Structures are given as C-alpha cells and as structure tokens.
Amino acid sequence: MLVICLLHTLVLSVHPYWADWLAGPFRDSEVGADEAAQFWGLPGGFVAPGALLGLMVLREGRLGRTVPAVVGIVLALWASACFWVVGPSGFLLVLVPAGMLIAARLSRRGSPRSTRTARA
C-alpha cells in the first residue's frame, strides 16, 4: 500500500494545479473537470489515508499481529467498485495488498498466537 501511495504521488504530483488549489477555488468558484479530477486523484484522494493504513499494517506486522480480514475485504471491494466505474487503472493494484491482508489473517487463524515477549 505504501508503494502504491508513493508511486501515485510521484506520478500525479507534477501538474500545474497546485497554486490554484492552494488559493481555495473549490470554496467559492467552479473548477474545470480536469482540475477537479486531478485534485481528487492526489491530495483529495486515497494517498493520505492509504499511506496511514499502510503504516498501521506495517506496525501491526512488526508487533507480530495482523489486522482484521475485513480491512482487506473492504479494500478489495472498494478497488473493485472503482475499477468498475473507471475501467482499467491502478485500482487493480490495490487488490494485491488487499489479498495479502486477507491471506495473512486467514493463515494466522490456524497458528498459535505469537509468544513474543515485551522488551524491557
């Protein structure tokens, strides 16, 4: 997820709309469809919450825990719905971490809980 967010930011961050967005055009005027699409594709899109979710999953993994399978299921459903609306796009890539989260949780069901001890 972090890689997807990073690549999304790198690809979409180079465009001419940053100055316009920082001026606040969405508050008091209409913006063009291209400018609005670019906004929802980067600063208003999935990048910030996706990166936070990725960091949370990374932390849980380092602590020997997994996130609930529903996190992966919701990600997969969201990506599938977006793919249905938009068509071939990067949304398909989200199915990879979603599947990994589901698989990690399902594989933990049959194994005993981690016996890691807290470090003093």
C-alpha positions in Angstrom: 0.0 0.0 0.0 2.8 2.4 0.8 4.4 1.7 -2.6 1.2 2.3 -4.4 0.7 5.6 -2.5 4.3 6.7 -3.2 4.0 5.9 -6.9 0.7 7.6 -7.1 2.1 10.7 -5.5 5.2 10.7 -7.8 3.2 10.3 -11.0 0.5 12.8 -10.2 2.4 15.5 -8.2 3.8 17.2 -11.3 1.0 19.3 -12.7 0.1 23.0 -12.9 -2.8 23.0 -10.4 -1.1 23.2 -7.0 -1.1 27.0 -6.9 -4.8 27.1 -7.9 -5.7 24.5 -5.2 -3.8 26.4 -2.5 -5.8 29.5 -3.4 -9.0 27.6 -2.5 -11.0 27.5 -5.7 -13.3 24.8 -4.5 -14.8 27.1 -1.8 -16.1 29.9 -3.9 -15.9 29.1 -7.7 -16.3 26.3 -10.1 -13.3 24.5 -11.3 -12.7 22.7 -14.5 -13.3 18.9 -14.8 -9.7 18.2 -15.4 -8.6 20.3 -12.4 -11.2 18.6 -10.2 -10.1 15.1 -11.4 -6.5 15.9 -10.6 -7.5 17.1 -7.1 -9.4 14.0 -6.3 -6.6 11.9 -7.8 -3.9 13.2 -5.4 -4.5 15.5 -2.4 -8.2 14.7 -2.1 -7.9 11.0 -2.9 -6.7 7.8 -1.3 -3.0 8.7 -0.9 -3.0 10.1 2.6 -5.4 7.6 4.2 -3.8 4.8 2.2 -0.4 5.7 3.5 -1.7 5.8 7.0 -3.3 2.4 6.6 -0.1 1.1 5.2 1.9 2.4 8.2 -0.6 0.9 10.6 -0.4 -2.5 8.9 3.4 -2.3 8.9 3.4 -1.5 12.6 1.0 -4.4 13.4 3.2 -6.8 11.4 6.3 -5.7 13.3 4.5 -6.4 16.5 3.6 -9.9 15.3 -0.1 -9.1 14.7 -2.4 -9.0 11.7 -5.2 -6.6 11.0 -8.8 -8.0 10.8 -9.6 -9.6 7.5 -12.4 -7.1 7.0 -9.7 -4.5 6.2 -8.6 -6.5 3.2 -12.1 -7.3 2.2 -13.2 -3.6 2.3 -10.1 -2.6 0.3 -10.8 -5.3 -2.3 -14.5 -4.2 -2.6 -13.5 -0.5 -2.9 -10.9 -1.2 -5.5 -13.3 -3.4 -7.5 -16.0 -0.8 -7.4 -13.6 1.9 -8.5 -12.4 -0.4 -11.3 -16.0 -1.0 -12.4 -16.6 2.8 -12.6 -13.2 3.9 -14.1 -12.1 0.8 -16.1 -8.6 -0.4 -16.4 -6.5 1.7 -14.0 -4.3 1.5 -11.0 -7.2 0.4 -8.8 -6.4 -3.2 -9.8 -3.1 -2.9 -7.9 -4.9 -2.4 -4.7 -6.2 -5.9 -5.0 -2.7 -7.2 -4.3 -2.3 -5.7 -0.7 -6.0 -6.5 -0.1 -5.4 -10.1 -0.9 -2.2 -10.2 1.1 -4.0 -8.8 4.2 -6.8 -11.4 3.9 -4.3 -14.2 3.4 -2.2 -13.1 6.3 -5.3 -13.0 8.6 -6.6 -16.4 7.4 -3.1 -18.0 7.9 -3.0 -16.7 11.4 -6.3 -18.4 12.3 -4.8 -21.8 12.4 -1.5 -20.9 14.1 -1.0 -20.3 17.8 -0.7 -16.7 18.9 2.7 -15.1 18.9 4.7 -15.7 22.0 6.9 -12.6 21.6 7.7 -11.0 24.9 7.7 -7.3 25.6 11.1 -5.8 25.7 12.0 -4.1 28.9 
